Amino acid sequence: MAVPLGRPKLKTAFKNARSVGPLYTSGPVAITLDGSKIVTCVSEEILMTDISSGLELCRFASDTNTIHSLCITPSSSHLLVFTASLALRIFEIPTSIPLKKLVHPLRVISRAHEAPVHVCRTDPTSTYVASGSADGVVKVWNIRNGFATHVFKGHGGIVSALAFDYPQDMSTVAREQKMRLITGSADTRLRIFDLSASSNSASGGKPEAVLEGHYSVPRGLDVSLDGKWLVSGGRDSVVLLWDLSSNQASAALTAGKNKGKGKDKAFSPTLVKTIPILERVEALGILRPDEDLTGSSSSDGIRFYTGGERGVVRIWDGKDGSALFTLGREHTKISDDQEEQRQIVDVMYLPSSSSVVSVHADQNIIFHSLSTQSLTRQLIGYNDEIVDATFLSPKSSSGPLERDSHLALATNSSLIRVYDTRSFDARLLNGHTDVVLALDQGVTGSLLASGSKDRSARLWATLKHKSQDPTADWGYGCVGVCEGHTESIGAIAISKKAGNEGELDRPQFMFTGSQDRTIKMWDLEGVQIVCDDDKAEPFRCKSLCTHKAHDKDINALDVSPNDRLLVSGSQDRTAKIFSIEYMPGLAGNAPRGELKLIGTCKGHKRGVWSVRFSRTEKILATGSGDKTVKLWSLDDFSCLKTFEGHTNSVLRVDFLNAGLQVVSTSSDGLVKLWDIKEEECVATLDNHEDKVWALAVSNDESRIVSGAADSVVTFWEDCTEEQDEEKEAARANLVQKEQDFQNYLALNDYRKAIQLALAMQQPGRLLSLFKDIQTNDVDPASITGRSSVDEVIRTIGGSDLVKLLQFAKDWNTNAKTSRVAQGVLHAIVKLRSADDLMRVFGDEHSETTFADGGAPGTRPGSALKEFVEAFISYTERHLSRMNKLVQDSYMVDYILSEMDDGTFDDMNVDTVAV
């Protein structure tokens, strides 16, 4: 096939535009009150991420111990962390973000407790933080000064819940405004402690009240803004509603007359209602009274949320104990292991955005809107091992289809991850019952196909929008199921052309390859291209044919752009090409399909992991476990080219740039870009530490996505033009400066010439300049040979002087240029004072140190000392060499005098000493 006249330019550079790594693996989570930033734990590290963009803002320095609990002050000024080392680490949240450097703690309290701290809470004023440990001790700390203000003992077991009671809305209840701390522990009791100045703080004061009502560990506590209501929930599957305003008025009167005991007796909260939740409660909280909820029965009652083992957030009306609505989908037909993964471990309420955030045991963080009762955003904490990826282009009713706006990932899970590449909002596609191994996209990218270890393949289509905002209301639903294989499906490929002229998004057929060594062809005529209801039963696709293709597992499939050929790659070290014969169902006839083997590509020494047709040429690319990429002709199925360069198995290949280039990924963690014509690697992209299983190329070929077993997804963007422009600009700038340098020399403007050569970092031009000065038209009265150069050295700036000395040090290492170096050093020592040199080196040392962003590691004098020592060592060598030359000259003189045997003495000729 002839190359078109408009031959594209080779892509030689890709930059790492973005990397998506683990966001949350386990442990506590905290969100700022304005809902803009989230703090999560990845192993023993603490990350702060921007919620709207998904970008990492900063990391907090860790003590390499497991993080047990953390919290953020309501003012979003401090982060407080308790680790397995029993230390309390207090960080100040930076305002200038993002930061590349670690944020170090303001204060570290080495042994805050004698046992691990599993729960901590801050008060509404951002002044105190309460911590409850496993030995039943609760401490209250002053955040700014870092000392304990209260210590409360006597809890019967692990402290499981904490809440501050500090009324902020005093209009609805008559009580004095003082701060209390409410605790829950493993003995199922709730205790209320007074934190006022008159309370007994350091000696473990007794609680004002002890509340009994739970029969299991209380996990959630919250107090209403007016301080009237207390809500407690635990693993006994009930929520208790307590009235804290009981006898408050009489308590206020008694406090003035009877101090101490009379006041304590007056405070007696009462149990108002017991609400059965019918699931273990892991977190709860009270909603604000002005929260706009659709379906609320009354405006004067208390409303709260709960989250627990079923993985959903429920909103309750405390007045009648009824559930108003549920946020999230409750999964009924799942295994015990999946149920444990889906359960909620924490729930946070964000009044500023009227949303509730649930943290799940499977490392997913979901944002729910209370006003629309829908999912608004989802953050996927951990992707595990990424095995496949493909771009998607969901259909949009609001405008034209945007290509490659989403990315689907298959990980070591039964759930498919779909990311919005603009905001990195994510959705989980639930349907498979085992690990998903392969993904492929439909004709225009609106349809997604997946193959799994559960021996089934599924088709996913864009959900029909239910709201006016398609960016928030999006997702995928299952519209088709293909069942029939007897082993895992490890390869899948959809036809590249549309089935009907009026439906450009509908593919005609699909192929699946399995470990049962067969390829099945499926008819997709009855599959919907838009999912109206994700709860409806998907369409059951029919198998058109089954072909026994290989002797071992089938690893890869691909359909040619014209839908006429199918290629399969297998562990039997071969790639086979089949012709596709498909007849659509017309006039009531059933569709028919058949595969016929037309060729076999043999030559690999290990199993074939990837196969791909070129979109412009009649060639085929294969990647194998023998570390090579091979190109094959589709005319005679012979090997055309072999690319070697990877140090491990080649796992994925694809064509780029109108078939002129090939991109490949390998188990060595590298992505390589090859020039087919020259048979060489033009770029190597490195950002992974494990096998790169996933590779996806955007439709315009400007982006490459790689996903690896290190759970990192990297977005590579083509920057060839930018790099060429930078090189051209640098070349033009260099030519301009070289011309300016020559002009300065012609005008004898040595100051600008020297400064320009120093700025260009070209010691060769300076060397030529000083050589010319020392040999041509030397001024005897000048130290350097030119008085104007003397003046330049006398007045040159500090940084330029240091550069000149560094160049002189390098020249001094070579005998040919040492004379120039000695002359430059002699001039500097004569024209500049010792104190001036000390100051110059000190300033240069400070500039270099602070430019690198580090703390000074050595004293300024040490840099000058190292320079002098280096100069002296080579100078001593040059002096020794010159002395030896002088001695040798005497020997030559003696030999010559002996050789002439007095002949020249008789001739009255003056002898010249060498």
Long-range contacts (C-beta under 8 A, 24 or more apart in sequence): 1-616, 1-617, 1-618, 4-658, 7-658, 7-660, 8-657, 8-658, 8-660, 9-720, 10-657, 10-660, 10-661, 10-675, 10-682, 10-720, 11-656, 11-657, 11-661, 11-673, 11-682, 11-683, 11-701, 11-718, 11-720, 12-673, 12-682, 12-683, 12-720, 12-723, 13-683, 13-718, 13-719, 13-720, 13-722, 13-723, 14-673, 14-683, 14-685, 14-704, 14-716, 14-717, 14-718, 14-719, 15-716, 15-717, 15-719, 16-685, 16-687, 16-714, 16-715, 16-716, 17-703, 17-715, 17-716, 17-717, 18-714, 18-715, 19-687, 19-712, 19-713, 19-714, 19-715, 20-54, 20-383, 20-419, 20-424, 20-712, 20-713, 20-714, 20-715, 21-711, 21-712, 21-713, 22-381, 22-382, 22-383, 22-711, 22-712, 23-47, 23-49, 23-54, 23-365, 23-379, 23-380, 23-381, 23-382, 24-359, 24-363, 24-365, 24-379, 24-381, 24-382, 25-363, 25-381, 25-382, 26-363, 27-66, 27-67, 27-68, 28-67, 28-68, 28-69, 28-70, 28-71, 28-346, 29-346, 29-348, 29-359, 29-365, 30-70, 30-71, 30-72, 30-79, 30-348, 31-72, 31-348, 31-350, 31-357, 32-72, 32-76, 32-93, 33-72, 33-74, 33-75, 33-76, 33-350, 33-351, 33-352, 34-76, 34-352, 35-350, 35-352, 35-353, 35-355, 37-76, 37-93, 38-365, 38-379, 39-70, 39-72, 39-79, 40-365, 40-381, 41-67, 41-70, 46-70, 46-79, 46-81, 48-93, 48-97, 49-379, 51-367, 51-377, 51-379, 52-423, 53-423, 53-424, 54-379, 54-423, 54-424, 54-425, 55-98, 56-98, 57-97, 57-98, 57-99, 58-94, 58-97, 58-98, 58-99, 58-102, 58-103, 59-102, 59-103, 60-91, 60-102, 60-103, 60-105, 61-102, 61-103, 61-104, 61-105, 63-87, 63-89, 68-116, 68-117, 68-118, 69-117, 69-118, 69-119, 69-120, 69-131, 70-120, 71-120, 71-121, 71-122, 71-129, 72-122, 73-122, 73-126, 73-129, 73-143, 74-122, 74-124, 74-125, 74-126, 75-126, 77-126, 78-106, 78-126, 78-143, 80-120, 80-122, 80-129, 80-143, 82-112, 82-113, 82-116, 82-117, 82-120, 82-131, 84-116, 85-110, 86-110, 86-111, 86-112, 86-113, 86-114, 86-115, 86-116, 86-117, 87-111, 87-112, 88-112, 88-117, 88-131, 88-141, 88-146, 90-143, 90-146, 101-853, 107-146, 109-141, 109-146, 112-139, 112-141, 112-148, 113-137, 113-139, 118-158, 118-159, 118-160, 119-159, 119-160, 119-161, 119-162, 120-162, 121-162, 121-163, 121-164, 122-164, 123-164, 123-166, 123-179, 124-164, 124-166, 124-168, 125-166, 128-164, 128-195, 130-162, 130-164, 130-181, 131-162, 132-158, 132-159, 132-160, 132-161, 132-162, 132-183, 132-185, 133-158, 133-159, 134-158, 134-159, 136-185, 138-162, 138-181, 138-183, 138-193, 140-181, 140-195, 140-201, 148-202, 149-195, 149-201, 150-181, 150-193, 150-195, 150-199, 150-201, 150-202, 150-205, 151-201, 151-202, 151-203, 151-204, 152-181, 152-183, 152-191, 152-193, 152-204, 152-205, 152-207, 153-204, 154-191, 154-204, 154-206, 154-207, 155-183, 155-185, 155-186, 155-187, 155-191, 156-185, 156-186, 156-187, 156-189, 157-185, 157-186, 157-187, 158-185, 158-186, 158-217, 159-183, 159-184, 159-185, 159-186, 160-184, 160-185, 160-186, 160-217, 160-218, 160-219, 160-234, 161-218, 161-219, 161-220, 161-221, 161-232, 162-221, 163-221, 163-222, 163-223, 163-230, 164-223, 165-192, 165-223, 165-227, 165-230, 165-244, 166-227, 167-225, 167-226, 167-227, 168-225, 168-226, 169-225, 169-226, 170-226, 171-226, 172-226, 172-228, 173-226, 173-227, 173-228, 173-245, 173-248, 174-245, 174-248, 174-249, 174-252, 175-227, 175-228, 175-245, 175-248, 175-249, 175-251, 175-252, 176-248, 176-251, 176-252, 176-255, 180-208, 182-221, 182-223, 182-230, 183-221, 184-214, 184-217, 184-218, 184-219, 184-221, 184-232, 184-234, 185-217, 185-218, 186-217, 188-212, 188-214, 188-215, 188-216, 188-217, 188-218, 188-234, 188-236, 189-214, 190-214, 190-218, 190-221, 190-230, 190-232, 190-242, 192-267, 192-269, 208-264, 208-267, 209-267, 209-268, 209-269, 211-242, 211-269, 211-271, 213-240, 213-271, 213-274, 214-238, 214-240, 219-281, 219-282, 219-283, 219-284, 220-281, 220-282, 220-283, 220-284, 220-285, 220-306, 221-284, 222-284, 222-285, 222-286, 222-304, 223-286, 224-286, 224-302, 225-286, 225-288, 225-289, 229-286, 229-302, 229-318, 230-269, 231-284, 231-285, 231-286, 231-302, 231-304, 231-318, 232-284, 233-277, 233-281, 233-284, 233-306, 234-280, 234-281, 235-280, 235-281, 235-282, 237-276, 237-277, 237-278, 237-279, 237-280, 237-281, 238-274, 238-275, 238-276, 238-277, 238-281, 239-274, 239-275, 239-277, 239-281, 239-284, 239-304, 239-306, 239-316, 240-271, 240-273, 240-274, 240-275, 241-271, 241-272, 241-273, 241-274, 241-275, 241-302, 241-318, 242-269, 242-270, 242-271, 242-272, 243-269, 243-270, 243-271, 243-272, 244-269, 246-270, 273-318, 273-321, 275-316, 275-318, 275-321, 276-321, 277-306, 277-308, 277-314, 279-308, 279-309, 279-310, 280-308, 280-309, 281-306, 281-307, 281-308, 282-307, 282-308, 282-309, 282-343, 282-344, 282-345, 282-346, 282-347, 283-307, 283-308, 283-344, 283-345, 283-346, 283-347, 284-347, 285-347, 285-348, 285-349, 287-315, 287-349, 287-370, 288-351, 291-351, 291-354, 291-370, 292-354, 292-370, 292-371, 293-324, 293-325, 293-370, 293-371, 294-325, 294-371, 294-373, 295-324, 295-325, 296-324, 297-322, 297-324, 305-347, 305-349, 305-356, 306-347, 307-344, 307-346, 307-347, 307-358, 308-343, 308-344, 309-339, 309-343, 309-344, 310-339, 310-342, 310-343, 311-339, 311-342, 311-343, 311-344, 311-360, 312-344, 313-344, 313-347, 313-356, 313-358, 313-368, 315-370, 325-373, 327-356, 327-358, 327-368, 327-370, 327-373, 327-375, 328-358, 328-366, 328-368, 328-375, 331-430, 338-414, 364-428, 372-467, 374-466, 374-467, 374-472, 374-473, 376-472, 377-425, 377-472, 378-425, 378-426, 378-427, 378-428, 379-426, 380-417, 380-419, 380-426, 380-428, 382-711, 383-409, 383-411, 383-417, 383-707, 383-711, 383-713, 384-411, 384-412, 384-413, 384-711, 385-411, 385-412, 385-690, 385-693, 385-709, 385-711, 386-410, 386-411, 386-693, 386-694, 386-707, 386-708, 386-709, 386-711, 386-712, 386-713, 387-411, 387-412, 387-435, 387-436, 387-437, 387-438, 387-693, 387-694, 387-707, 388-436, 388-437, 388-438, 388-439, 388-693, 388-694, 388-707, 389-439, 389-694, 389-695, 389-696, 389-705, 389-706, 389-707, 389-713, 390-439, 390-440, 390-441, 390-448, 390-696, 391-441, 391-445, 391-696, 391-697, 391-698, 391-699, 391-705, 392-418, 392-441, 392-445, 392-446, 392-448, 393-441, 393-444, 393-445, 393-446, 393-699, 394-446, 394-462, 394-474, 394-476, 395-446, 395-462, 395-505, 395-529, 395-530, 396-465, 396-470, 397-464, 397-465, 397-470, 398-465, 398-470, 401-444, 401-445, 401-446, 403-444, 403-445, 403-698, 403-699, 403-700, 404-445, 404-698, 404-699, 404-700, 404-703, 407-696, 407-705, 407-713, 408-439, 408-441, 408-448, 409-439, 409-694, 409-707, 409-713, 410-436, 410-437, 410-438, 410-439, 410-450, 410-694, 411-436, 411-711, 414-452, 414-454, 416-448, 416-450, 416-460, 418-448, 418-475, 418-476, 420-471, 420-474, 421-715, 423-471, 425-471, 425-472, 427-474, 427-475, 427-476, 429-460, 429-476, 429-478, 431-458, 431-460, 431-478, 431-538, 432-456, 432-458, 434-488, 437-488, 437-489, 437-490, 438-489, 438-490, 438-491, 438-492, 439-492, 440-492, 440-493, 440-494, 441-494, 442-494, 442-505, 442-507, 443-494, 443-495, 443-496, 443-497, 443-498, 443-504, 443-505, 443-506, 443-507, 444-504, 444-505, 445-699, 446-505, 446-529, 447-494, 447-505, 447-506, 447-507, 447-527, 447-529, 448-476, 449-492, 449-494, 449-510, 450-492, 451-488, 451-489, 451-490, 451-491, 451-492, 451-512, 452-488, 452-489, 453-488, 453-489, 454-488, 455-483, 455-485, 455-486, 455-487, 455-488, 455-489, 455-514, 456-481, 456-482, 456-483, 456-485, 456-489, 457-481, 457-482, 457-483, 457-489, 457-492, 457-510, 457-512, 457-522, 458-482, 458-538, 459-510, 459-524, 459-527, 459-538, 459-541, 460-531, 461-527, 461-528, 461-529, 461-530, 461-531, 462-530, 462-531, 463-530, 463-531, 463-534, 464-530, 464-531, 464-532, 475-534, 476-531, 476-534, 477-531, 477-533, 477-534, 478-531, 478-534, 478-538, 479-527, 479-528, 479-529, 479-531, 479-538, 479-539, 480-524, 480-526, 480-527, 480-528, 480-538, 480-539, 480-540, 480-541, 481-538, 481-539, 481-540, 481-541, 482-510, 482-512, 482-520, 482-522, 482-541, 482-543, 483-540, 484-520, 484-543, 484-546, 485-512, 485-514, 485-516, 485-518, 485-520, 486-514, 486-516, 487-514, 487-515, 487-516, 488-514, 488-515, 489-513, 489-514, 490-514, 490-515, 490-553, 490-554, 490-555, 491-554, 491-555, 491-556, 491-557, 491-568, 491-569, 492-557, 493-557, 493-558, 493-559, 493-566, 494-524, 494-559, 495-524, 495-559, 495-563, 496-559, 496-560, 496-561, 496-562, 496-563, 497-562, 497-563, 499-524, 499-525, 499-584, 503-529, 505-529, 508-563, 508-582, 508-584, 509-544, 509-580, 509-582, 509-593, 510-541, 511-557, 511-559, 511-566, 512-557, 513-549, 513-554, 513-555, 513-556, 513-557, 513-568, 514-553, 514-554, 515-553, 515-554, 517-548, 517-549, 517-550, 517-551, 517-552, 517-553, 517-554, 517-570, 518-546, 518-547, 518-548, 518-549, 518-554, 519-546, 519-547, 519-549, 519-554, 519-557, 519-566, 519-568, 519-578, 519-595, 520-545, 520-546, 520-547, 521-545, 521-546, 521-547, 521-580, 521-582, 521-593, 521-594, 521-595, 523-585, 523-591, 523-593, 525-584, 525-585, 525-591, 544-582, 544-591, 544-592, 544-593, 544-594, 545-593, 545-594, 545-595, 547-578, 547-595, 549-576, 549-578, 549-597, 550-574, 550-576, 552-607, 555-607, 555-608, 555-609, 555-610, 556-608, 556-609, 556-610, 556-611, 557-611, 558-611, 558-612, 558-613, 559-613, 560-613, 561-613, 561-615, 565-598, 565-613, 565-634, 566-595, 567-611, 567-613, 567-620, 568-611, 569-607, 569-608, 569-609, 569-610, 569-611, 569-622, 570-607, 570-608, 571-607, 571-608, 572-607, 573-602, 573-604, 573-605, 573-606, 573-607, 573-608, 573-624, 574-600, 574-601, 574-602, 574-604, 574-608, 575-600, 575-601, 575-604, 575-608, 575-611, 575-620, 575-622, 575-632, 576-600, 576-601, 577-601, 577-620, 577-634, 577-637, 599-634, 599-637, 600-637, 601-630, 601-632, 601-637, 601-639, 603-630, 603-639, 604-628, 604-630, 606-649, 609-649, 609-650, 609-651, 609-652, 610-650, 610-651, 610-652, 610-653, 611-653, 612-653, 612-654, 612-655, 613-655, 614-655, 614-659, 615-655, 615-658, 615-659, 616-655, 616-658, 616-659, 617-659, 619-659, 621-653, 621-654, 621-655, 621-662, 622-653, 623-650, 623-651, 623-652, 623-653, 623-664, 624-649, 624-650, 625-649, 625-650, 627-666, 629-653, 629-662, 629-664, 629-674, 631-662, 631-676, 641-676, 641-679, 643-674, 643-679, 643-681, 645-672, 645-674, 645-681, 646-670, 646-672, 648-691, 651-691, 651-692, 651-693, 651-695, 652-692, 652-693, 652-694, 652-695, 653-695, 654-695, 654-697, 656-697, 656-701, 657-701, 663-695, 663-697, 663-704, 664-695, 665-692, 665-693, 665-694, 665-695, 665-706, 666-691, 666-692, 667-691, 667-692, 669-708, 669-710, 671-695, 671-704, 671-706, 671-716, 685-714, 685-716, 687-712, 687-714, 688-712, 688-714, 734-760, 741-765, 745-769, 748-788, 750-786, 750-788, 750-789, 750-792, 751-788, 751-791, 751-792, 754-789, 754-792, 754-796, 754-800, 754-804, 755-796, 755-800, 758-800, 758-803, 758-804, 763-807, 763-810, 763-811, 766-804, 766-807, 767-807, 767-811, 767-817, 767-820, 770-820, 770-823, 770-824, 771-820, 774-819, 774-820, 774-823, 783-826, 783-827, 783-830, 783-831, 784-823, 784-824, 784-827, 785-823, 789-827, 790-827, 790-831, 793-824, 793-827, 793-828, 793-831, 793-832, 794-831, 794-832, 798-839, 798-840, 798-843, 798-844, 799-843, 799-844, 799-847, 801-828, 801-832, 801-840, 802-840, 802-841, 802-844, 804-828, 805-867, 806-867, 808-871, 809-867, 809-870, 809-871, 812-871, 812-874, 812-875, 812-878, 813-874, 815-878, 815-881, 818-874, 818-875, 818-878, 822-875, 822-878, 825-871, 837-864, 838-864, 841-867, 889-913, 889-914
